[in-house]
Amino acid sequence: MIQVKRLGHATFSTPDLERQIDYWRDVVGLSLVDRGKDHAVLATKLGQEAIGLERGPDVQLLRLSFQVKPGSDLGELVANLQKSGVHSERRSGISPGVKEAVTFTDPKGTLIEVYADYHFHAQEKAERGISPLKFGHVAYRVEDVDKLVKFYTDVLGFRVSDWMGDHFAFLRCSPDHHTINFVRFDQPALHHIAFEVRDWSDMHRTCETLTRNNIPLLWGPIRHVVGHNIAAYHRNPDELRIEMFCEMDQMRDEEMGYWEPRPWHEEMPLRPKRWPKDTLRAQWVFGSHGNYY
């Protein structure tokens, strides 16, 4: 089994490359670390690549990358994938920070890139836009949640953090409550991608930054129930749903088996569990709390 350690970067196609670069650089506050005629790569101010862009006729998630333990033998990763019945290939130069990776397709058809060694980009000191700490998680609508959960846990080493009913699963590969979400839906699609900001005061600044750029909030700021992160959602110029979050639940020690205690938890200690299907999406309810997913 592969043991994924963290989420790397996501690569999207876009018909308007320049507009997307402007959004990710000037509004979100990422650093442009690579630019070609038909592509761009942007990283956080702390040097971790987060978003890849490629010029294309439509908007779609092309690839998603994850990092395993630095120094890992990629040949062993290929062998482990083969044992699980997953065909993979070795690729070089998938981004400026990643020289070598193993690529394969997950059960929903997303091309996954797994790498061991990463070269951090120089830290950018200038503050611009929201300036998130990291690319935090990805949420999908899928037809078969169980199938995706089994693949990500059995093949990639993710752990199940929580279920909501039998239709919504939250998976982690690090102390963060979730890195990947899967929710059952008739029409499969990317639901949103999310970036972590520092704290509640930074969330306030995030909302002000979006307002100054004439980008309305879709939902929030709210505190979710499952995961308990404070979150605010908007759409970028390509209509992708983007979440900014902070204060997500943390599993600091897997052997302890419970989330780091927080005053807003419903029980102490709070452990991974199956929440009722009708659990509210947010603790703070402003008006209607319809089915956001």
C-alpha positions as CSV (number, residue, x, y, z in Angstrom):
1,M,0.0,0.0,0.0
2,I,1.1,3.5,-0.8
3,Q,1.1,5.9,2.2
4,V,0.2,9.4,0.9
5,K,1.4,12.2,3.3
6,R,-0.1,15.3,1.8
7,L,-2.0,16.9,-1.0
8,G,0.3,18.5,-3.7
9,H,-1.2,20.5,-6.5
10,A,-4.2,20.4,-8.8
11,T,-3.9,21.1,-12.6
12,F,-6.9,22.7,-14.4
13,S,-7.6,23.5,-18.0
14,T,-9.0,26.9,-18.8
15,P,-10.1,28.8,-21.9
16,D,-8.8,32.1,-20.4
17,L,-5.3,31.4,-19.0
18,E,-4.5,35.1,-18.4
19,R,-7.7,35.7,-16.5
20,Q,-7.1,32.7,-14.3
21,I,-3.5,33.7,-13.6
22,D,-4.7,37.2,-12.5
23,Y,-7.3,35.6,-10.2
24,W,-4.9,33.1,-8.5
25,R,-2.1,35.6,-8.2
26,D,-3.9,38.9,-7.4
27,V,-7.0,37.7,-5.5
28,V,-5.9,34.4,-3.9
29,G,-2.3,35.6,-3.5
30,L,-0.4,32.7,-5.0
31,S,3.0,33.2,-6.5
32,L,3.6,32.7,-10.3
33,V,6.5,30.3,-10.4
34,D,6.4,29.1,-14.0
35,R,4.8,30.6,-17.1
36,G,4.7,29.4,-20.7
37,K,2.6,30.3,-23.7
38,D,-0.1,27.8,-22.7
39,H,0.6,26.9,-19.1
40,A,1.3,28.4,-15.7
41,V,2.1,27.0,-12.2
42,L,1.4,28.9,-9.0
43,A,2.6,28.2,-5.5
44,T,1.8,29.5,-2.0
45,K,3.9,32.3,-0.6
46,L,5.6,29.5,1.5
47,G,6.9,27.8,-1.6
48,Q,4.5,24.8,-2.1
49,E,3.0,24.4,-5.6
50,A,-0.8,24.5,-5.4
51,I,-2.4,25.3,-8.9
52,G,-1.3,24.3,-12.4
53,L,-3.1,25.9,-15.4
54,E,-3.2,24.7,-19.0
55,R,-4.9,26.5,-21.8
56,G,-7.8,24.4,-23.1
57,P,-11.3,24.6,-24.6
58,D,-13.2,24.0,-21.3
59,V,-12.8,24.0,-17.6
60,Q,-11.9,20.7,-15.9
61,L,-9.6,19.2,-13.3
62,L,-6.9,17.5,-15.4
63,R,-4.6,16.1,-12.7
64,L,-4.2,15.9,-8.9
65,S,-0.9,15.2,-7.1
66,F,0.1,13.8,-3.7
67,Q,3.4,13.4,-1.9
68,V,4.6,10.3,-0.2
69,K,7.6,10.1,2.2
70,P,10.6,12.0,0.8
71,G,13.2,9.5,-0.4
72,S,10.7,6.8,-1.2
73,D,11.6,4.4,-4.0
74,L,9.1,5.2,-6.9
75,G,9.8,1.7,-8.3
76,E,8.3,0.3,-5.1
77,L,5.3,2.5,-5.6
78,V,4.8,1.1,-9.1
79,A,5.1,-2.5,-7.7
80,N,2.6,-1.8,-5.0
81,L,0.1,-0.3,-7.5
82,Q,0.6,-3.3,-9.7
83,K,-0.2,-5.7,-6.8
84,S,-3.5,-3.7,-6.3
85,G,-4.3,-4.1,-10.0
86,V,-3.5,-0.5,-10.9
87,H,-1.6,0.3,-14.1
88,S,0.9,3.2,-13.6
89,E,3.6,5.0,-15.5
90,R,6.7,6.9,-14.5
91,R,6.8,10.6,-15.6
92,S,9.5,13.2,-15.3
93,G,9.1,17.0,-14.8
94,I,5.5,17.2,-14.0
95,S,6.1,20.6,-12.4
96,P,9.0,22.9,-11.6
97,G,9.1,21.4,-8.1
98,V,8.6,17.7,-9.0
99,K,11.2,16.0,-11.1
100,E,9.8,12.4,-11.0
101,A,6.4,11.0,-10.3
102,V,4.2,7.9,-10.7
103,T,0.9,8.5,-12.5
104,F,-2.3,6.4,-12.7
105,T,-6.0,6.9,-12.9
106,D,-8.3,6.6,-9.9
107,P,-11.8,4.9,-10.2
108,K,-13.6,8.1,-11.1
109,G,-11.2,8.8,-13.9
110,T,-8.9,11.5,-12.3
111,L,-5.3,11.3,-13.3
112,I,-3.3,11.0,-10.1
113,E,0.4,12.0,-9.8
114,V,2.3,10.7,-6.8
115,Y,5.8,11.9,-6.0
116,A,8.3,11.6,-3.2
117,D,10.8,14.4,-3.5
118,Y,9.8,18.1,-3.8
119,H,11.8,21.3,-4.3
120,F,10.4,24.2,-2.5
121,H,10.2,27.5,-4.3
122,A,11.7,30.7,-2.8
123,Q,9.4,32.2,-0.2
124,E,7.8,35.4,-1.4
125,K,7.8,38.1,1.2
126,A,5.3,40.5,-0.4
127,E,1.7,40.2,0.7
128,R,-0.9,40.1,-2.1
129,G,-4.5,39.0,-2.0
130,I,-5.6,36.3,0.5
131,S,-2.2,34.5,0.7
132,P,-3.4,31.1,2.0
133,L,-1.1,28.8,4.0
134,K,-1.7,25.8,1.8
135,F,-3.8,23.9,-0.7
136,G,-6.0,21.9,1.8
137,H,-8.5,19.6,0.2
138,V,-10.6,18.5,-2.7
139,A,-14.3,17.5,-2.7
140,Y,-16.0,15.4,-5.4
141,R,-19.5,14.4,-6.3
142,V,-19.4,10.7,-7.3
143,E,-21.8,7.9,-8.1
144,D,-20.1,5.2,-5.9
145,V,-18.8,6.6,-2.7
146,D,-17.8,3.2,-1.3
147,K,-15.7,2.3,-4.3
148,L,-13.7,5.6,-4.0
149,V,-13.3,5.2,-0.2
150,K,-12.0,1.6,-0.7
151,F,-9.5,2.7,-3.4
152,Y,-8.1,5.7,-1.4
153,T,-7.8,3.7,1.8
154,D,-6.6,0.4,0.5
155,V,-4.3,1.7,-2.3
156,L,-3.2,5.2,-1.1
157,G,-3.3,4.8,2.6
158,F,-6.0,7.3,3.5
159,R,-7.9,7.0,6.7
160,V,-11.7,7.5,7.1
161,S,-12.3,10.5,9.3
162,D,-16.1,10.6,9.3
163,W,-19.2,9.6,7.4
164,M,-22.4,11.5,7.2
165,G,-25.1,8.8,6.7
166,D,-23.9,6.4,4.1
167,H,-23.6,9.0,1.3
168,F,-20.8,11.3,2.4
169,A,-17.2,10.3,3.4
170,F,-14.3,12.5,4.7
171,L,-10.8,11.0,4.3
172,R,-7.5,12.2,5.7
173,C,-3.8,11.5,4.9
174,S,-2.4,13.9,7.4
175,P,-3.4,15.4,10.8
176,D,-6.1,17.5,9.0
177,H,-9.6,16.1,9.3
178,H,-10.0,15.8,5.5
179,T,-7.9,16.0,2.4
180,I,-10.5,14.3,0.1
181,N,-14.3,14.3,0.3
182,F,-16.7,12.1,-1.6
183,V,-20.5,12.7,-1.7
184,R,-23.0,10.5,-3.6
185,F,-24.5,12.4,-6.5
186,D,-26.2,11.3,-9.8
187,Q,-24.0,13.6,-11.9
188,P,-20.3,13.1,-11.0
189,A,-18.3,16.4,-10.8
190,L,-15.7,18.3,-8.9
191,H,-17.5,20.1,-6.1
192,H,-14.9,22.4,-4.7
193,I,-11.2,22.8,-3.8
194,A,-10.1,24.4,-0.5
195,F,-7.2,26.5,0.9
196,E,-6.3,27.0,4.5
197,V,-5.8,30.5,5.9
198,R,-4.2,31.3,9.3
199,D,-7.1,32.0,11.6
200,W,-10.5,33.7,12.1
201,S,-9.0,37.2,11.7
202,D,-7.5,36.0,8.4
203,M,-10.9,34.7,7.3
204,H,-12.3,38.2,7.9
205,R,-9.6,39.6,5.7
206,T,-10.3,37.0,3.1
207,C,-14.0,38.0,2.9
208,E,-12.9,41.7,2.6
209,T,-10.4,40.8,-0.2
210,L,-13.1,39.0,-2.1
211,T,-15.5,42.0,-1.7
212,R,-12.9,44.5,-2.9
213,N,-12.6,42.3,-6.0
214,N,-16.4,42.2,-6.6
215,I,-16.5,38.5,-5.9
216,P,-19.6,37.6,-3.8
217,L,-19.6,34.8,-1.2
218,L,-21.7,31.8,-2.1
219,W,-21.9,30.6,1.5
220,G,-20.4,31.6,4.8
221,P,-18.5,32.4,6.8
222,I,-19.8,29.4,8.8
223,R,-18.5,26.7,11.0
224,H,-19.1,23.2,9.7
225,V,-20.3,20.5,12.0
226,V,-18.3,17.6,10.5
227,G,-14.6,18.7,10.6
228,H,-15.6,21.9,12.4
229,N,-13.6,24.2,10.0
230,I,-14.7,27.8,9.6
231,A,-15.3,28.2,5.9
232,A,-16.3,30.7,3.3
233,Y,-17.1,29.8,-0.3
234,H,-17.0,31.7,-3.6
235,R,-16.7,31.0,-7.3
236,N,-13.6,32.0,-9.4
237,P,-13.8,33.4,-12.9
238,D,-14.0,29.9,-14.3
239,E,-17.0,29.2,-12.0
240,L,-15.0,26.7,-9.9
241,R,-16.2,26.6,-6.3
242,I,-13.4,27.7,-3.9
243,E,-13.4,27.3,-0.2
244,M,-11.2,29.2,2.3
245,F,-11.0,27.6,5.7
246,C,-9.3,27.6,9.1
247,E,-9.6,25.8,12.5
248,M,-10.1,22.3,10.9
249,D,-10.2,19.4,13.3
250,Q,-6.8,17.7,13.9
251,M,-5.9,14.1,14.6
252,R,-2.5,14.8,16.1
253,D,-1.9,11.2,17.2
254,E,-3.5,8.3,15.3
255,E,-3.0,6.0,18.3
256,M,-5.0,8.3,20.6
257,G,-7.8,8.1,18.2
258,Y,-9.7,11.3,18.9
259,W,-9.7,14.8,17.4
260,E,-7.7,17.4,19.3
261,P,-10.3,18.7,21.8
262,R,-12.0,22.0,21.0
263,P,-14.7,24.0,22.8
264,W,-17.1,23.7,19.9
265,H,-17.0,19.9,19.7
266,E,-20.3,18.2,20.4
267,E,-18.8,15.6,22.7
268,M,-15.5,14.9,24.5
269,P,-13.5,13.3,23.3
270,L,-14.7,13.5,19.7
271,R,-13.8,10.4,17.7
272,P,-14.2,9.5,14.0
273,K,-17.8,8.4,13.6
274,R,-20.8,8.1,11.3
275,W,-22.9,11.2,11.8
276,P,-26.7,11.1,11.1
277,K,-27.7,11.8,7.5
278,D,-29.6,14.9,8.6
279,T,-26.6,16.5,10.4
280,L,-26.6,20.2,9.7
281,R,-23.9,21.5,7.4
282,A,-23.1,24.3,9.8
283,Q,-23.2,25.1,13.5
284,W,-24.0,28.7,12.7
285,V,-27.2,28.9,10.8
286,F,-28.0,32.1,8.9
287,G,-31.5,31.6,7.5
288,S,-32.0,28.5,5.3
289,H,-29.6,25.6,5.6
290,G,-30.6,23.7,2.5
291,N,-28.6,20.8,0.9
292,Y,-25.4,22.6,-0.1
293,Y,-24.0,19.4,-1.7
